[in-house]
């Protein structure tokens, strides 16, 4: 049987649904409990923002919770408010909400110039490093934290 491999740019190619279905079938066979939980435990956004008295946003966090995990996707604090505890307050508020939703673990990734020492000071443990992630010499760092219940 001859097999043809075609490489494309189109992420909307309907044949990709077949690829996704193959992976789902494999995952369901290999890890049925997790896959059933994944289908019933949809990701829920978790957003925390900090605003000044005049209503300007000075920091925030965008993430999501699913199952027992909280994933931090984006976190930023305006330069005029850094190193004053605001980032810690935002992160703690988001962790508290995640805990209330039943999460006991947090995951995030950051680049080596995006304040990894901040996350470490907040109790996060570096689990992985991907060197030259941006193809310009910077390392992506993967962090986790146990929240407890």
C-alpha positions in Angstrom: 0.0 0.0 0.0 1.4 3.3 -1.1 1.2 6.1 1.5 1.3 9.8 0.5 2.4 12.4 3.0 1.3 16.0 2.3 2.5 19.0 4.4 0.2 22.0 4.4 -0.3 25.3 6.2 -4.1 25.0 6.6 -5.1 24.4 10.2 -8.8 24.2 9.1 -8.3 21.2 6.8 -11.3 18.9 7.6 -9.0 15.9 7.5 -7.5 17.1 10.7 -10.7 16.1 12.5 -9.8 12.5 11.6 -6.3 12.9 13.2 -7.9 14.4 16.3 -10.3 11.4 16.4 -7.4 9.0 16.2 -5.7 10.6 19.1 -8.9 10.7 21.2 -9.5 7.0 20.5 -6.0 6.2 21.6 -6.2 8.3 24.7 -9.6 6.9 25.6 -8.2 3.4 25.4 -5.0 4.2 27.3 -6.5 6.5 30.0 -10.3 6.2 30.1 -10.8 7.8 33.5 -8.9 10.9 32.6 -10.6 11.2 29.2 -14.1 10.9 30.8 -13.1 13.6 33.4 -11.7 15.8 30.6 -15.1 15.6 28.8 -17.0 16.6 31.9 -14.6 19.1 33.4 -14.3 21.9 30.8 -11.7 24.6 31.2 -13.1 27.7 33.0 -11.4 31.1 32.6 -9.8 32.7 35.7 -9.0 36.3 35.3 -7.7 38.7 38.0 -7.1 42.4 37.4 -5.7 45.2 39.5 -6.8 48.8 38.8 -5.7 52.1 40.2 -8.3 54.5 41.8 -8.8 56.2 38.5 -9.7 52.9 36.9 -6.5 52.2 34.9 -5.5 48.6 34.8 -2.0 48.3 36.4 -1.7 44.5 36.4 -3.5 41.2 35.8 -3.5 37.6 35.3 -5.2 35.4 32.7 -5.6 31.7 33.2 -7.9 28.8 33.4 -8.9 26.0 35.6 -9.7 22.4 34.6 -9.9 19.5 36.9 -7.3 19.9 39.7 -5.1 22.2 37.6 -4.8 25.9 37.4 -2.9 27.1 34.3 -1.5 30.7 34.4 -1.4 31.8 30.7 -0.4 35.5 31.1 0.6 37.6 34.0 1.8 41.2 33.9 2.3 44.2 36.2 2.8 47.7 34.9 6.4 48.9 35.3 5.4 51.6 37.8 3.9 49.0 40.1 6.5 46.3 40.0 8.5 45.2 43.1 5.9 46.6 45.4 4.0 43.4 46.1 1.2 43.8 43.6 2.2 40.8 41.5 2.2 38.6 44.6 -1.3 39.9 45.6 -2.7 39.2 42.1 -1.1 35.8 42.0 -2.3 34.9 45.5 -5.9 36.0 44.7 -5.9 33.9 41.6 -4.5 30.9 43.5 -7.2 31.3 46.1 -9.9 31.3 43.5 -8.4 28.2 41.9 -8.3 26.5 45.2 -12.0 27.4 45.7 -12.7 25.7 42.4 -11.0 22.5 43.6 -7.5 23.0 42.1 -4.5 21.8 44.1 -1.8 22.5 41.5 -0.7 25.3 39.3 1.3 25.3 36.1 2.9 28.1 34.1 5.6 28.8 31.7 7.7 31.9 31.3 10.8 33.1 29.6 14.1 33.7 31.4 13.7 37.5 31.2 10.1 37.5 32.4 10.9 37.3 36.1 11.4 33.7 37.0 12.7 34.8 40.4 9.3 36.3 41.1 7.6 32.9 40.6 10.3 31.2 42.7 9.7 33.7 45.5 6.0 32.8 45.4 6.7 29.1 46.0 6.9 27.8 42.4 9.3 25.1 41.5 11.1 25.0 38.2 10.5 21.6 36.5 11.8 22.1 33.0 14.0 24.3 30.8 13.7 24.5 27.1 16.8 26.3 25.8 16.7 28.8 22.9 12.9 28.6 22.9 12.5 31.8 21.0 15.4 31.0 18.6 17.2 34.1 20.0 19.0 32.5 23.0 16.2 32.7 25.6 15.1 29.8 27.7 11.4 28.9 28.4 11.0 27.8 32.0 8.2 25.5 33.2 7.0 26.0 36.8 4.6 24.2 39.1 3.2 24.7 42.6 1.2 22.6 44.9 -1.7 24.6 46.3 -3.0 22.1 48.8 -6.7 22.2 49.6 
